[in-house]
Amino acid sequence: MSGETPAPAAWAAQRERSNRLALRLMAWIAVHLGRPVARLLLHPITGYFLLFSPGPKRQTRRYLQRALGREPGWADHYRQVHAFASVVLDRVYLARGGLDRFRIQVTGGELVHQLLAEGRGAFMIGAHVGSFEALHAVGKGQQLPVAMVMFPDNARLIHGVLQAVAPNLALEIIAIGRPGSTLKIRDWLDRGGLVGVLGDRVPPVGSGGGAGGRTDNVSLPFLGTPAVFNDGPLRLAMLLRRKVMFMVGLYRGGDRYDVRFELLADFSQPEADPARREQQLRAALQAYVTRLEALCREAPSNWFNFHDFWNEDGTPP
């Protein structure tokens, strides 16, 4: 239902599940003792999370039930949390330019270069699935001008640690919810740059997450149950008349990543009729949700939304 008002964004109310000392210690081990030693520590970290984080485990149980089509076992929970810990660890190496440590398969890279050749920039929309840092590292390695649009306080601890271990890390960020955000996005695009956004979280109430105009929260079927998505990024892409690419960096275990790009929508010439524009937006949002659902079924352990995604708290688990 268009215009539905969801419950307050649960992900925004959660405090980060990490502390600066633990992150710095893990980063030090990663840098000085090497990835094989650091990966051994992921097992006790995963076990600790599963034993002492009942809230996130309850939420991921609901997700895994839907993605797997059955009741998840301990091994399913373990694989998901271990995959998340592995991706966080690999951020350290990828931020330091260590692409040669990994086997990264890239699909659709030529489409991105074609968009850049047009000189108008484009939107890149992803999700909290897999590794954004793998996407950023591939883009940096191919000299792609990418700016991430995000809330500036989101995951500030891990970004601070990455800056500490990789002082030369060049991650361009455009903060939303602030005056001038839309103009900064437009200027970046006009210079031929790519604008990246993760589209699977509803902006907190009053955040201004829909900079640039009206946005709707839309309820769509997702893994068999209606979930609320926000069309703000797509609406802004239509306002600025840009193409939209879907991006994901799946973690495949060990040192393997699968980076994919594909065209999601072309708003270069949006429909003149307002009703048809809304249909165009809804079709693009449905295409995004369909791709996200397929990824969750293909690689269920890559879903890293550890909050009440379906707004089910208050109902029996």
N, C-alpha and C positions, 0 to 999 in steps of 0.2 A: 504494500500500500504506500503510495507516494505521500510524502509529508509526515509520515509516522514519527512520533517523538519517542526515542528509545529511552531506556533507563540510563542513568548517568554512566559515562564510559568507564567500565570497570578497570580497564587496563591503565587509565590515567590516575585512578585512585590508589593503585598498588605502589608500594615503595619498592625500589629495586632490590632484588633478592641477592645482594652481594655487598661486600664492604671493601673499602679502598685497600686495606692492608692485605686481605686475601687475594684480591686481584693483582696487586703489585707483587706479592709473593709468587703467584702463579706465573706472572709475566717474567719475573727474574729466573725462575726455574726453566721456563721455556727458552729464554735467551741463552742462559749460561750452561744448562745441563742438556739441552737438546730436546727435540720432539719425542723421541722414543721414551725417555725418562718421564717427560711431562705427561705423555699419554697413559703411563701406568697409574698416575695419580687420578686420572679421570674415573677409574672404577670406584674407589672409596668416595669420591665426590658425588658420583651418581647414586650410590647406595645411601649416602647421607640425605640427599635431596628426597629420595623416595620414602625414607623412613620418617623424616621430620618436616615434610611439607604436604600435609593432608589436603589443604585447600587446592593448590595447583593439581595435585594428583586426582582429586575428584573431578576437576574440570577436564583434564586430559582423558580421564576414563570415558566421559561422555563423548568426547571427540573420537577416541579410538573405537568405541562401539560403532559409531556411524561410519568411520573410514574403513574399518575392517569387516563390518557386517556381522560381528560376533562380540561376545564378551572378551575384553582384553585380559591377557594373563600378565604375570609379573615380568616375563621376558619382553612383552610388548611395551610396557611402561619403561623398562630398563633401556631398550633400544632407543626410544624417543629421547629420554633425558641424556643418555650417553652421546647421541648424535648432536644434541644442543651443546653439551660441554665440549665436544670435539670441534664444533664450528667456532665456539668462543675462543678456544685455544688457538686454532689456526688463524684467527684474526691477527694475532701477534706477528706471525710469520708473513702473512699476506700484506699487512701494513708496512712491514720492513722491506717489502719488495722481493720476497722469497718465492716467486712463482715457480722457480725451478725445482722446488721441493715437492710439487704437486703434479698430478696428471689431470689436466683440465681439458675436457672436450667442449668445444664451442660450436653451437648450431645457430645459424641465422645471423652470424656476424656480418655477412655481406649486405644484409638488409639495413643494418645500422649505418654502414659506410655509404650506402646509397642515399639514405636520409640526410646524412651530413653533406653529401655532395650537392644536394638541393639548396643548401645554404639557409634554410629557414628554421633549423632546429627541430626538436620533437620532444614529446613527453614519453617517459619510460615508466610504466607502472608495474610494480611487483607486489609482493606480499611478505609476511613474516614466515616464509617457507624457505628453508635452506640458508644459504650464506649470501648476505649482501656484500660482504667484504670480498668474496670471490668475484662477484660481478664488478666491483670497483677496481680490483686488481687487474682483471682482464681489460677493462676500459682504459686504465692507466697505461697498461702495457701496449695497447694499441693507440695510445694518445687520443682517446676520446674525451672531449670536453664535457664532463658530467657535473651537474650541481644537484645535490639532494635537497628536497624540500621536506622539512620536518619541524616538529616542535623542539625548540632549542634545549629544553630540560630533559628530553627523553634519553635515557641511557647515558647520562652525563658521566657517570663513574667509569664505564668501560671506555668511553671516548677519551677521558682524561688519562687513563692508563696507556692507551694506544699512543697518544701524543708523547707520553713520557718515554716509551720504548722505541718510538719511531718519530723523532722530532721533525723529520722531513716529510711526514705524511701530509699530502695535499688533498684534503677532502673539502670541497667547496660546499657550503651549506647556506641555504636560503631559509631563514626562520619565518614560519607562517604565524598568523595571529598578531601581526604587528603592522603598523602603518607602512605602506609602500611595498608590501610583500608582492602583490600582483605586478607592480611595475618592475621590480627586480627580476621576477620570472620572465616577463615579456622582454626585458632588455637582454637577458641571458640567451633567450631563444633567438632574438634578432641578430645576435652575434654568431648564430649558427650552433649554439650549444644544445646539449641534451639535459632535460630536467627529469630527475628521477623522484618517484614518490611511491610509498607503500600504501596500497589502497584497501587493506582489509581491517582497518580499525576506524570506528566512528569517532569523529572529533569530539572532545569534551564540550559540554554546554558552555557557550560564551567564549569559546577559544578563538572564534574568527577563522576556523579551519576552512571555511568556504570562501576565502578571499577572492573577490572578483565578481561576486554576484550571488544569486539565490542558489541554495543547494538543498537537496532532499535526502532524507534517510529513507531507503527503500528496502522493504522486506521481500526477500527472494528465497526460494527453496535452495538449501545448501546441505548436501549430504543427507537429504531426506527430511530436513526440518527447517522451517523458515528462520532466516537470520537477517539482521539489519546491516546493510551496506550503505555507504555514502557516495553520492555521485559527484562530489565536489571537484576532484581532479579531472574527471571527464568533462564536466561542465566548463571548467576553466580552459581546457584544451579546445573545446568548441568555441568559446568566447574569443580565444586567440587564434583560431583557425589553424590548428596544427594536427599532425598525425600523432597517433599513440601506438607505442610498441609495448608488448608484454615481455617481461624479463623475469628470469628465475635462475638461481645458482644452486641446484640440488647437491646435497652431500651424499656421496655414494659409498662411504666407508673408507677407512684407511687414508690414502692420500688422493682420492679420486673425487672430482667435482664435475658436474654436468651443467654447463652454462647454456641457456637457451634464450633466443630473441625471436619474436614473431610479431607481425603487424596485427594490432587489435582493432583499430578504428582509424578512419581518415576523415578528419573534420576540416580539411582544407577549404571545402566549399559546402558549408552546412546548408540544410534545407531553409528556404525562405519562410515557409509557413511555420509558425510557432508550434502547432500541434505535431507536425512532422519532425521538427527538431527534437521534441520530447521523445518521440518514438525512436529517433536515431540514438539519443542518449540512452534510453532504456535498453535498446539492442546491444549497445556497446557494454553497458554494465552487466547485462546477462552473459555476454561473451566472456567478460572477465571472470565472473563467478563460475561459469562452466569450466574454464581453464583451471581455476583454483581448485575446484572439486576434483577434476581429473588428476591433478598433481597429488592431492591428499590421498587418493586411492592408489596411485602409482607408487608413492614414496611416503607412507603415513608417518614415519618417524621424523620427517622433515618439517612437521608443523610445530611452530614455536610460539603459539599464542597460549600462554599458560594462565588464562583468565576466563571468566564466564562469558564466552563468546556468544552463546545463544540466550543470554539473560535469563537463565533458568534458576538462579538461586532463589530459594523460597518455595521451590517445588521439589518433590522427592527426587533424589539422585538416581 
